[in-house]
Amino acid sequence: MKISLLNRQRTERGLRLWPVGLVLFLAFIAALVTAGSVFYAAWDLLGARGLKAEPRIDSKTLFDLVKLSFGVVAGAGALVALIVAYRRQRVDEDGALREATRLHTERFTAAVTQLGDQSPAVRLGGVHSLAGLADDAPTRDLRQTCIDVLCAYLRLPYIAETDLPDDDAAARHAYVANREVRHTIIRLIRDHLRLEERNPHSWQGHHFDFTEVVFDGGDFTDVRFTTARLPDGSVQSTSAIFRDAVFSGGTVDFRDARFSGGTVDFRRAEFSGSTVDFRRAEFSGSTVDFRDARFSRDMVDFDGAVFSGGTVDFRVSVFSGGTVDFGRAEFSGSTVDFRVASFSGGTVYFQGARFSGGTVYFHDAAFTGSRVDFGDAAFSGGTVDFHDAAFSGGTVDFRGAAFSGGTVDFRLTEFLGGTVDFRSAKFSGGTVYFRDVEFVGGMICFRDVEFSGGAVDFRGAVFSGGAVDISDEHVSNATVLEDPFEHPPAGLVLSPNFAGRSPSPE
């Protein structure tokens, strides 16, 4: 009896059921309050002012009172039966869930055993069994467990095809078989993420941990992620397709990854409130393709990344209200391409970046109310190309930048009402082109700039309104072609404290 009581209490605690006595008491109180409320409402609606006294009652009235008494007793009994039936239903449902969970666990154990088998055919069967178990899982947590196991298989150590011995046929066959199992997992994940969220077999909203996974293929085209963690750590070769994928509110994480080959394709992907994280990643020969991608209130973070080869392509992408951060990145031989990209209300950071080679393209890019920040950047080689770009109401900030080599090209660029700030910049080499640039309104600031080498080309530059601040500027051993500040054209407004050039001391 005591054991039975303990078991019942455990069951009730598991189901979060209240003691039956308390439930019955509260149910009767609720029934009385409800009946009283209905009676009061009817009394008020009928406009009753009191009860008519009946010194004597007839048999019909007495019979009605008896029926009312039996009705109250029957109602109370029905209420008790309803509560007991509800609790029995809850217990039965919990028992069914426990039985389903037990059967799921048995099938899960068998599927995991298959997944660890030496035979590729058996492993493939285990993969499909786990996917089926995820579809039939009685709870969301059990489905997540199946997904975690599939992702864990992808995270197992994996030898790239290029590392296989040329004369070892057995190793190559094992590699091909293992790759087939991995690609099957990727395909099943993709197919389930393509389903609408209301579909009972959809895996949307679940977490996918791809930490340190090596993608030597795999197609995630047109999937929908709400949270995903992608390669993190020592990734030597990555190739995966996320074309037309949708990332909403999650994180695509490539922190500390090393890309030495392959392609990660995010073309036409949509990022809504997400974070794309490439912090401290190393690119030495790979391509990361974001062409035509859409970033809305997102963070694309390449802080501290190293580009010594390969390409990161953002051509024709749209950034609205988000941030693209290349702060402290090192460019020594890669291409980062923002040609024809559109930035509205967001920020592009290159603060503290180091350019010793490679090219960063902003050719034909459009900046509307955005901020492009190259503060404290160092240019000793390579090219930063703003040719034909258009800045409307935003800011281009080169404060404290050091130009000792390379090229920064603003040819045919339009600055419409924004700010171009080169305060405290140092030009000791390289070339900065302002040829045929057009400044319409806004503010151009060269305060405390030092020209001690290199060339700054203002040929064909047009200033229409706005103001230019070049106070405390120092020029020595530098070439300034068609300097508009030495002989200001009509309409060029210099800062009030401008008193001509201040040559550097001999």
N, C-alpha and C positions, 0 to 999 in steps of 0.2 A: 504494500500500500504506500509506504513511504517512498520507495523507488518510483512508483507510478506518479506520485505527486511531484517529485523532482523533475521527472521527464516532462510532465505537463507544464511545469513552470518554465523549463528551458524552451519548450515549444512556444509558449506564450511570449517569452522574452524575445525569441527569434522573430516571431510574427508581430511583435509590438502590440499585443492584445491586452486590453485592460481586464482586471478581475470581473467575472461575470456579475457578481453582486453589485458592484459599483455601476456597471453598464445598465443593469436593470433599473436601479434606483434613478439614474440620470434619465433613462428612457421614460419612466413613469412621470418624472417631473416635467420633462419636455412635453409629454402627451397632455398633462394637466394644464400646462401653460398654453399650449396650442388650443385646447378645447375652451379654456377660459377666454382666450383672445377672440375666438370665433363667436362665442356666446355674447361677449361684450359688444362686438361689432354689430351682430344682429340686433341686439337690444337697442343699440344707439340708432341704427338705421330704421327700425320700426317705431322709434319715438316713444318707447314704453316709459311710463312714469312710476310704475309700481306693479305689484302682484295683487290680484283680487283674492281676498280671503275666502276659503271654502271650509265652513265649519264641518260639513259632511261631504264625503266623496261617494260617488256611485261605483258600481262594479266595473264599469268600463275604464274609469280613471285608475282604479286599483289594478286592473289588468295591465294597463299601460305602464304603471310604475313597476310591476313585476317584470314586464318585458324589458324595461330600461335597466333594471338591476342585472338581469341575465345578459343584456347586451354589454354592460360595463365589464362583467366577469369574462365574457367571451372575448371582448377586445383586449383585456389584460392578458388572457391566455394566448391570443394571437400575437400580441407584442412579444411575449416571452418566447413563443415558438419562432417568430421571425428573427429574434436576436440569436437564439441557439442555432437556427439554420444558417445564419450569416457566419457565425463563428465556425460551424462545421465546414462551410464552404471554404472559408479561409484556410482552415487546417488541411482540407483536401487539396486545395490549390498548392499549398506549401509542400504537401507530400508529393504531389505530381511534379513540382519544380525540383524537389530533391531527387526524385527518381530520374527525371530528365537530366539533371546534372550528373548523376551517377553514370547513366548510360553515356553521356557526353564525355565524361572522364575516361571511361573504358575505351571508347572510340578514339579519343585524343591520344591516349597512351599507345594504342596500336599504330596510329598515324605517325607519331613521333618516332616510334621504333622503325617504321618503314623508311622515314626520312634519314635515319642513320645507317641504313643498310648499304652494303658495298655495291650492290647491283644498281645501276642507273635506272633500270625499268622499275624496280621496287621503290626507289626514291621518288620517281615521277608519280607513282601511285600514291605515295605518302603526301606529296604536294597537293594533288587533287582531293585527297581525303581531308586534309586540313582546310582547304578552301570550302569544301562542302560542309564541314563541321562549323566553320565560321558563319556560313549562311543559315545553318539550323540551330545555332547557339541559343539556348533559352534566355541568356542575359547578355547585356552589352559587354560586361567585363569578360565573359568567356569568349566572346567574339574577338575582343582585343587581344586576349591571350593567344589565339590562333594566328592573328596577324603578327604579333610579336615574334612567334616562332618562325614564321616565313621570312620576316625581315632579318632575324638572327642567322638564318641559313645564308642569306646574302652577305652577311658580315663575316662569315667564316674566311680564313686565309685562302687567298686565291692567286694562283700563279698566272701571269699574263702569257699569252701565246708566244710573244717575242722572247720570253725567258725559257722556253722549252728547249731541250737538246734536239738538235737536228736529226740525230740518228736513233732516237728513242720513240719507236712507233707506239709502244704501249702507253707511254706518258702522254703522247698526243691524243690517242683514243680516249684515255681517261679525261683529258682536258675537254675534248669535244662533248663527251657525255655529261660532264659536270656543267658545262656552259649551257647545254640544253635544259638541264634542271633549273638553273638560275633564270634563264630566259622565260621558262614556263611560269615561274613565280612572278616575274615582272609583268608578264602578259595577264595573269589572273588578277593581280593588283590593279592593273590598268582597266581591265574590263569591269571590275566591280566599282571603281571610282568614276566610271563613265555613266553609271546608272543614276537616275534621279534620286534625290535624298529620300523621298517618300517610298521608294521601292524597298521592300523588306530585305532584299539582298544587297543593297547599296552599302559600301564601306565608307561613305563620306562621313566626316566628323570624327574619324578614328585617327590615332597617331601612328605615323610610319617612321621608324628610326633606321635611317640608312647610313649611320655613322661608319666611316671607313669602308663603305662598300665600293668596290671597283666595278664600274659599269663599262663593260667592253661590248656594249650593245644594249638594247632595250628601248621600247617605245612607250612613252607616257603621253602620247598625243591626245589632246582634248579631255584630259582628266581634271578633276576638281579636288584640290587639297585644301584642308583647313589647318592642318599642321603637318609639317614634314621636316625631318632632319636629314640632310644629304651629306655627302662625303666630308668627313672632318678628320684631319690628321695626315698620315703618310699615304696619299693617293698618287700613284705613279702614272696611271693612264686612265682617263675617264671618258666615256662616250655614252651619252643618253639623250633621248629626245623628249622634250617637254613642250612641243609645239602646240599652240592653242590651249594650253593648260590654264586653269583658273586657280589662283592662290588667294584665298580670302581670310584675312585675319591671322595667318600663320607665319611660320619662319622657314625660309629655304636657307640652310646653313652649310656653307663651304669654308668655315673658319679653318685656318692653318692648312688648307689642302694644298697639294703640289700637283700641278698639271704639266705633264711633260709630253702629252700627245692626246689625240682624240678630240672630240667635239661635244660640247653640252649645248643643246639647241632649245632656246626659249622663244623662238620666233612666234609673234602674235600672242604671246602669253599675256594674261591679265592679272595684275597684282593689286588687290584692293585692301588697303590697310595692312599690308604684309611687310616683312623684312627679308631682304635678300642679302645674306651676310657672307662676304668674301674677305673678312679681315685677316690680314697677315698671310693671305694665299700667295702662292708662287706660280707664275706663269712662264714656262720656258719653251713652249712649242704647241700649246693647245689653242682651241678656239671656243670662246663662250659667246653665243649668238643671241642677242636680245632684239634683233630687228623687228620693228613694228610692234614691240611690246607696249603695254599700257600700264603705267604706274600711277595709282591714285592714292594720295596720302601715304606713300610708302617710303621706306628707307632702303636704299641700295648702298651697301657699305663695303668699300674697298680700303678701309683705313689700314695703313701699314703694308699693303700688298706690294709684291715685287714683280715687275714686268721685265723679263729679260728675253722674251720671245713670244710669239703667238699673237692672238688678236682677241680683244673684247669689243664686240660690235653692238652699238646702240642706234644704228641708223634708223631714221624715221620713227623712233620711239617717242612716246608722249609721256611727259612727267607733269602731273598737275598737283601742286601743293606738297610734293614730297621732297626728299633729300637724296642727293647722290654724293657720297663722301669718298674722295681719294686722298684724304689728309695723310701726310707722311708717307705716301706711296713712292716707290722708286721705279723710274722708267729708264731702262737702259737698252731697249731693243725691241719693244713691243709696239703694237698699234692699238690705241683706244679710240673708237670711232663714234662720234656723236653727230655725224653729218645729217642735216635735214631733221634733226630731232627738235622737239618742241618742249619748252620749259615755261610753265605758267605758275607764278607764285611760289616756286620752290627754291632750293638752294643747291648749288654745285660747289663742293669744297675740294680744293687742291692745296689747302694750307700746309705749309711745310713739306710739300712734295719735292722730289729731286728728279730733274730731267737731265739725264746724261746721254740719252739716245732714244730712238724710237719716235713715234708721232702720236699726238693727241689731236684729233680732228673735231672742230666745231663748225666746219664749212656749211653755210646755209642754215645753220641752226637758228631758231627763233626763241628769244628770251623775253617773256612778258611779265614784268613785275618780279623777276627772279634776281637772285644774287649769285654771282660767279666769283669765288674767292680763291685767289692765288697768293694770299698773304704769306710772306716769309718763304715762298717757294724759291728753289735754286735752279737756274737754267744754265747748264754747262755744256749742253749738246742736245741734239734732237730738235723737234719742231712742235710748236703749239699753234694750230691753224684755226683762226677765226674768220677766214676769208668769206665775205658775203654774209656774215652773220648779222642778225638784227636784234638790238637791245631796246626794249620799250619800257621806260620807267624803272628799270632795275639798276643793279650795281655790278661793276666789274672792278674787283679789288686786287691790286698788286702791291699793297703796302708792304714795305720791307723786303720785297723780292730782290734777288741777286741775279743779274744777267752777265754771265762770264763766257757764254758761248751758246751756240744753237740759234734758233729763230722763233720769234713770236710774231705772227702775221695777222694784222687787222685790216688788210687791204679790202676796200669796198664795203667795209663794215658800216652799219648805221647805228648811231647812238641817239635815240629819240627820248630826250627828257630825263635820261638817267644820270648815273655818276660813274666816271672812270677815275680811279684813285691809284696813283703811283707814289704816294707819299713815302719818303725815305727809301725809295728803290735805288739800287746801285747798278749802273751799266758800265761794265769793265770789259765787255767783249760780246760777240754775237751781234744779231741784227733784230731790231724791232721795227716792223713795217706799220706805218699809219697812212700809206699811200691811198689817195682817193677816198679816205674815210670821211664820213659825214657826221658832224656833231650838230644836232638840232636841240637847242636848249640844254638843260642839265648842267653838270659841273664836271670840269676836267681839272684834276689836281695833280701837280708835279712838285709839291712843296718838299723841300729838303732832299731833292733828287740829286744824285751824283753821276755825272757822265765823265768817266775817266778812260773810256775805250769803247770799241764797237761802233755801231751806227744806229741812228734813229732816223727813219725816213718819213717825212711829212709831205712829200711831193703830192700835189693835187688835193690835199686835205681841205675840207670845206667846213667853216664854222658859221652857224646861223643861230645867233642868240646864245643864251647861256653865259657861263663864266668860266675863266681859266685861272687857276691859282698856281704860280710857279715861284713863289717867294723862297728865298734862300737856296736857289738852285746853283749848282756848281758844275762847270764844264771845263774839262782839260783833256786834251789828246783824244777827243771823241769826235765823230762825224755826225752832225745834225743837218740833214738835207732839207732845204727850204724851211728853215725854222720859222714857224708862224709867231713865235713869241719874241724873237729879236726885232722884227718889224711887223707888229700886229696889223692884220688886215682890218678893213672897216667892219664894224659890227662885232669884233672880238673884244670881249670885256675881260680885262685882267684883274687880279685881286687888288684891293685898294692899297695894300702895302708893298706892291711890286715896284722895285726901284732899279730895274735892269738886272743884268746878269752879275753874279758875284764870282769872278774867276778864282780858281783855286790858287793858293799861295805857291810861289815858285820854290 
